[in-house]
Structures are given as C-alpha cells and as structure tokens.
Amino acid sequence: MAVLGCASVDRGPDLRLPPIGPASGNPFRPKARAIPGELIVYTDTIASDQGRIRTEPHREYTIRTEQGEFVKRVMNHTLSNDENPDQVRLPPGKYRVTGPGTGLGIVEVPIVIIPGEVTEVYLDGRGMKPPVQPSSDIWVRLPDRRVVGRRAVGY
C-alpha cells in the first residue's frame, strides 16, 4: 500500500510565483458578493499501485489567508486511486497556496477567489494550455515557460 502525502508543505517555499486568478481575468473587488468561488490546484502527483492499476493522485497542499493565517489543508484526492484534484469552495478573497510542484520543490502562489468563478493553478508539470495569446504577459509562467495560470487582475 502506498502512503500518500506531501513532504512538509509547512516549510518555506522553494519558488514564489505572481498572483493567479480565474481564467476570465475579472478583477478582484474586495466588497464583492458573498457567493463562494472555487479553487483547483494541480499539484505534483505520487505514484500509487492498487493491484494491477497504477494511479497518480495529486499531493496535498495548504491554503492560508493573504496575512498567512491557516485556512485549510487539502488532501487533493478523495481516494488513493483518484487522479482528479479536489475542487475547493472558498469565500471571495486573496489567499496563498503552498504545495509541491513537479520538479520545483515547494511552491507558493498567491491566488484570488472571485464569486462564482474557478481559479486553477497548474503545478503538476503538465502546465495549463492557454486558450489564447500564449506569449502574452497575462499568464503566470514557470522558469521553463510552462503556464501555471492566469495572472490575477487587480491584486
């Protein structure tokens, strides 16, 4: 049986990235409606052998407020053979996500949650496939140029 987890996401990050927001590019408004937004983080994966089936569930990460207060630790998979990252509902606001990136160590990413929208962060080595303007500065990129997410507007 494989043990799933993350090498201490509580230590300092190896890499800090610019703020990421929803793909819509809508700006953050502090007094926005209280409708929650959603967060999906594609962290590094860990191989898990379940009999004859090999799976790669995403590793856990933490969410903190912009001021650094602990909000939640996300296991990022429901079962040990679940390869889909968890979708987390959060009140609108600014947060910091800290988790493992494939080949990057621990990564810290400021994020923006906007009411009714999904913010996605790609740390799993596959990178986001930008829908338009792949060379534009609207995307947050890793040092190797892979897209991690849409740059937050009004952060």
KEKE-3310 file (N, C-alpha, C; in steps of 0.2 Angstrom, whole numbers, plus 5000, padded with zeros to 4 digits):
npx = (5004:5003:5009:5001:5004:5013:5028:5032:5023:5023:5035:5047:5044:5051:5050:5042:5028:5020:5003:4989:4973:4956:4952:4944:4949:4943:4943:4948:4937:4936:4923:4914:4900:4895:4895:4903:4918:4928:4942:4955:4969:4982:4993:5009:5011:5009:5015:5004:5001:4988:4985:4984:4982:4989:4990:4990:4988:4985:4996:4994:4991:4992:4981:4982:4977:4979:4987:4994:4987:4982:4970:4966:4970:4972:4968:4968:4964:4951:4951:4964:4966:4962:4963:4960:4961:4955:4941:4939:4929:4928:4927:4925:4941:4958:4972:4985:4993:5001:5011:5017:5027:5029:5045:5049:5050:5044:5031:5025:5010:5001:4984:4968:4951:4936:4919:4908:4917:4930:4947:4961:4976:4991:5003:5008:5017:5013:5006:4996:4985:4985:4971:4971:4983:4996:5009:5008:5008:4998:4998:5004:5020:5031:5049:5053:5044:5032:5014:5006:4995:4981:4986:4982:4970:4970:4975)
npy = (4994:5011:5026:5041:5058:5073:5080:5090:5103:5114:5120:5133:5140:5134:5141:5156:5163:5175:5182:5172:5171:5169:5162:5170:5183:5193:5207:5208:5212:5219:5221:5212:5201:5188:5176:5160:5156:5145:5134:5125:5115:5109:5099:5092:5074:5058:5042:5027:5011:5001:4986:4979:4991:5006:5022:5040:5050:5067:5077:5084:5101:5117:5130:5147:5163:5179:5186:5176:5167:5151:5142:5130:5113:5103:5088:5084:5073:5061:5047:5034:5031:5041:5052:5065:5082:5089:5100:5115:5125:5142:5157:5173:5182:5185:5174:5162:5149:5134:5122:5106:5106:5099:5094:5106:5108:5115:5126:5143:5151:5166:5168:5173:5173:5174:5178:5165:5160:5150:5147:5141:5132:5126:5115:5103:5100:5097:5109:5122:5124:5138:5147:5157:5169:5164:5169:5180:5192:5190:5178:5168:5161:5147:5145:5138:5141:5135:5137:5142:5148:5160:5177:5186:5200:5216:5213)
npz = (5000:4996:5003:5004:5002:5007:5006:5019:5018:5026:5027:5021:5005:4989:4978:4973:4965:4954:4958:4955:4946:4941:4925:4918:4919:4926:4938:4955:4967:4983:4990:4985:4981:4992:4987:4985:4978:4967:4969:4961:4962:4953:4959:4961:4958:4965:4963:4964:4967:4965:4966:4950:4944:4941:4948:4949:4960:4965:4976:4993:4998:5006:5011:5015:5022:5015:5024:5030:5039:5044:5033:5027:5025:5011:5005:4992:4984:4983:4985:4986:4973:4966:4953:4950:4955:4970:4971:4978:4988:4992:5001:4993:4990:4994:4994:4999:4992:4996:4990:4983:4968:4952:4950:4956:4969:4984:4981:4982:4979:4977:4976:4969:4973:4966:4966:4961:4952:4945:4950:4944:4946:4940:4944:4942:4932:4919:4915:4911:4897:4888:4882:4873:4866:4869:4871:4878:4892:4901:4907:4921:4922:4924:4927:4916:4906:4906:4907:4922:4927:4925:4926:4940:4941:4947:4959)
capx = (5000:5007:5007:5001:5005:5017:5034:5030:5021:5024:5042:5047:5044:5057:5048:5036:5025:5015:4996:4984:4966:4952:4954:4940:4953:4939:4947:4946:4933:4935:4917:4910:4895:4897:4895:4909:4922:4931:4950:4958:4976:4985:5000:5013:5007:5013:5013:5001:4999:4982:4984:4986:4981:4994:4987:4994:4984:4988:4998:4991:4993:4989:4978:4982:4975:4985:4991:4997:4983:4980:4963:4964:4975:4968:4972:4968:4961:4946:4954:4971:4967:4958:4968:4957:4962:4949:4938:4938:4925:4931:4924:4930:4946:4965:4974:4991:4993:5008:5011:5023:5026:5033:5052:5050:5050:5038:5029:5020:5006:4996:4978:4962:4945:4931:4912:4905:4922:4935:4954:4965:4984:4994:5010:5010:5022:5009:5005:4989:4985:4982:4966:4973:4988:5001:5015:5006:5010:4993:4999:5010:5024:5037:5055:5054:5039:5025:5009:5004:4988:4980:4988:4977:4969:4968:4978)
capy = (5000:5017:5031:5047:5064:5079:5082:5096:5110:5120:5124:5139:5138:5134:5145:5160:5165:5180:5180:5169:5172:5165:5162:5176:5189:5198:5209:5206:5218:5217:5221:5208:5197:5183:5169:5157:5154:5138:5133:5118:5115:5103:5098:5086:5068:5052:5035:5023:5005:4997:4979:4980:4998:5012:5029:5046:5056:5074:5078:5089:5107:5121:5137:5152:5170:5184:5188:5170:5163:5144:5141:5123:5108:5100:5081:5084:5067:5058:5040:5034:5030:5046:5056:5072:5086:5092:5107:5118:5131:5147:5164:5178:5185:5184:5168:5159:5142:5132:5114:5103:5107:5093:5096:5113:5108:5118:5132:5147:5155:5170:5167:5177:5169:5178:5175:5161:5158:5145:5149:5135:5133:5120:5114:5096:5098:5097:5116:5124:5125:5144:5147:5162:5173:5160:5173:5186:5193:5188:5171:5166:5155:5144:5147:5134:5144:5132:5141:5139:5150:5167:5182:5190:5207:5220:5210)
capz = (5000:4995:5008:5000:5006:5004:5011:5023:5014:5030:5027:5017:4998:4985:4972:4974:4959:4955:4959:4949:4947:4937:4918:4915:4920:4930:4943:4962:4971:4990:4993:4980:4984:4997:4984:4985:4971:4968:4968:4959:4961:4950:4962:4959:4959:4968:4960:4969:4964:4968:4962:4944:4942:4943:4948:4951:4963:4967:4983:4997:4999:5011:5009:5020:5020:5012:5030:5032:5044:5041:5032:5026:5021:5006:5003:4984:4981:4988:4987:4984:4966:4962:4949:4949:4961:4974:4969:4985:4988:4997:5001:4989:4994:4992:4998:4997:4991:4996:4989:4979:4961:4949:4949:4958:4976:4987:4978:4985:4974:4979:4972:4970:4973:4964:4967:4956:4946:4946:4949:4943:4947:4937:4947:4941:4926:4913:4913:4908:4890:4887:4877:4868:4867:4873:4873:4882:4899:4905:4910:4925:4920:4927:4923:4909:4902:4906:4910:4929:4927:4923:4931:4943:4939:4952:4965)
cpx = (5004:5004:5007:5002:5010:5022:5033:5029:5021:5030:5042:5047:5051:5056:5042:5034:5021:5008:4993:4977:4962:4953:4950:4944:4949:4943:4944:4943:4932:4928:4912:4905:4898:4896:4902:4912:4925:4939:4951:4965:4979:4992:5003:5009:5012:5011:5010:4999:4994:4981:4987:4986:4986:4990:4992:4990:4988:4990:4994:4994:4989:4986:4979:4979:4981:4990:4995:4994:4981:4972:4962:4970:4970:4972:4973:4967:4956:4949:4961:4972:4963:4963:4966:4958:4955:4947:4936:4934:4927:4927:4928:4935:4953:4968:4981:4991:5000:5008:5017:5021:5031:5040:5054:5051:5043:5037:5024:5017:5001:4990:4972:4956:4939:4924:4910:4910:4927:4942:4957:4973:4987:5002:5012:5014:5019:5008:4998:4990:4981:4977:4968:4979:4994:5008:5014:5008:5004:4993:5005:5013:5029:5043:5056:5048:5033:5021:5006:4996:4987:4982:4982:4976:4967:4970:4982)
cpy = (5006:5022:5038:5053:5069:5080:5089:5102:5115:5123:5129:5136:5139:5139:5149:5163:5171:5178:5178:5170:5168:5166:5168:5182:5194:5200:5208:5213:5216:5217:5217:5204:5191:5176:5166:5156:5147:5138:5126:5119:5109:5102:5093:5080:5063:5046:5031:5017:5001:4991:4980:4987:5003:5018:5034:5051:5062:5074:5084:5095:5111:5128:5141:5159:5174:5186:5181:5165:5156:5144:5134:5119:5104:5093:5081:5078:5064:5051:5040:5033:5035:5051:5063:5076:5088:5099:5110:5125:5136:5154:5168:5181:5183:5179:5167:5152:5139:5124:5112:5104:5102:5096:5103:5113:5111:5125:5136:5151:5159:5169:5172:5173:5174:5175:5171:5159:5153:5147:5142:5136:5126:5120:5107:5095:5098:5104:5117:5126:5132:5144:5152:5166:5170:5164:5179:5186:5192:5182:5171:5160:5153:5146:5143:5136:5141:5137:5138:5142:5157:5172:5185:5197:5210:5217:5216)
cpz = (5000:5000:5004:5005:5003:5009:5013:5019:5019:5030:5022:5009:4994:4979:4974:4967:4960:4956:4953:4951:4942:4929:4915:4915:4924:4936:4950:4964:4978:4992:4988:4984:4988:4994:4984:4978:4973:4966:4966:4958:4959:4953:4959:4961:4962:4965:4966:4965:4968:4964:4956:4941:4945:4942:4950:4954:4965:4974:4986:4996:5004:5008:5016:5018:5018:5018:5033:5037:5040:5039:5031:5023:5017:5004:4995:4981:4986:4990:4984:4977:4962:4959:4948:4956:4964:4971:4976:4984:4994:4996:4996:4993:4991:4997:4996:4997:4992:4995:4984:4971:4958:4947:4951:4965:4979:4984:4981:4980:4977:4974:4974:4969:4971:4964:4961:4950:4949:4945:4949:4943:4945:4939:4945:4935:4920:4910:4910:4900:4889:4881:4871:4870:4871:4875:4877:4889:4904:4909:4915:4923:4924:4924:4917:4904:4902:4910:4917:4930:4925:4928:4934:4941:4945:4959:4969)
residu = (MET:ALA:VAL:LEU:GLY:CYS:ALA:SER:VAL:ASP:ARG:GLY:PRO:ASP:LEU:ARG:LEU:PRO:PRO:ILE:GLY:PRO:ALA:SER:GLY:ASN:PRO:PHE:ARG:PRO:LYS:ALA:ARG:ALA:ILE:PRO:GLY:GLU:LEU:ILE:VAL:TYR:THR:ASP:THR:ILE:ALA:SER:ASP:GLN:GLY:ARG:ILE:ARG:THR:GLU:PRO:HIS:ARG:GLU:TYR:THR:ILE:ARG:THR:GLU:GLN:GLY:GLU:PHE:VAL:LYS:ARG:VAL:MET:ASN:HIS:THR:LEU:SER:ASN:ASP:GLU:ASN:PRO:ASP:GLN:VAL:ARG:LEU:PRO:PRO:GLY:LYS:TYR:ARG:VAL:THR:GLY:PRO:GLY:THR:GLY:LEU:GLY:ILE:VAL:GLU:VAL:PRO:ILE:VAL:ILE:ILE:PRO:GLY:GLU:VAL:THR:GLU:VAL:TYR:LEU:ASP:GLY:ARG:GLY:MET:LYS:PRO:PRO:VAL:GLN:PRO:SER:SER:ASP:ILE:TRP:VAL:ARG:LEU:PRO:ASP:ARG:ARG:VAL:VAL:GLY:ARG:ARG:ALA:VAL:GLY:TYR)
# end
